[in-house]
């Protein structure tokens, strides 16, 4: 079987994480050849592997132009590669795929009313309009693909309701995986990062792993910090961020001015540590230097850092989303997504209750075993074989 994986949209965050993790498991199937369309930047981050053929393309940075490029160029390239099944990894389908197509849908921004309302509240009307246009194409893509795969059952149900596709075989859930060995095999920390991770005695360190984006809901987390500080007067509270709010490096599309404006008035300048982007191979050390993992995101499809936190023996405080409950189960405490008070209450509870912290850690260590990249790829390949058999019947 020959798989064609379209990874041209994998440029940051979860997209890169996904491609980096699945390719070793595609390569492990000797009977499967995989052609991967990707950008030269992503190719530089990936190892050469057996049964994997990289097809490097310089594509336009703007999503609309990249989509036009894909629609025009990929069908012929797929034919040239003699592929049997296309896996589209960037939320949008190839309109005239010459082979059966599996679409991976990983963005909840197109379905989230909270995100749409957030954009209007910020008066970011250009991004609001852009997201609306993409949502139309994303919904049409789901209808166009033979099968759409969501990373959680909760998000699969959102997609079924959104597109009004009720045939269970058309929209399926396959959990993303986790490779503990690869994640925990950290490289040597640069001295500058090691110094910043050194923690003073008595400090309660919170961690949020994310690039800057509106749906990550940084404002609620920042507003919770003064409440936590007041209730834990005997401890210094620190919040580690793997981004820069003052010097955003991920995308000019998102402007953190409202979050920047909160830090001084809230009196939390000394409590917020902006590490900036941390290479994936070093993230394990960042988790290990922390006490509690916190995520205030108001919409999600999977959230890899939750699994990474559980693997790193961190208790979790998470916004109360169906996706978060599906991933963490009893390994987390939950709070109302926009309530800084509720968030602070749960953090303070863990800061004061060692037994509860340990119970969440132990539950997380059990829960993380349920996530496997090998099983994820096996399930995708089973779907691909089914599509091949259906076409040849």
Secondary structure, DSSP 8 states (H G I E B T S, - for coil): -EEEEE-TT--SHHHHHHHHHHHHHHHT-TT-EEEEEE-HHHHTTS---TTEEEEE----SSHHHHHHHHHHHHHHHHHHTT-SEEEE-SS---TT-SSEEEEEE---TTT-HHHHHHHHHTT-HHHHHHHHHHHHHHHHHHHHSSEEEESSHHHHHHHHHHHT---TTTEEE------HHHHH------HHHHHHH---TTEEEEEE-----GGG-HHHHHHHHHHHHHHTTTSEEEEEESS-SSS--S-TTS-THHHHHHHHHHT-GGGEEE-----GGGHHHHHHT-SEEEE--S--S--HHHHHHHHTT-EEEEE--HHHHHHHGGGEEEE-TT-HHHHHHHHHHHHH-HHHHHHHHHHHHHHGGG--HHHHHHHHHHHHHHHHHHHH-
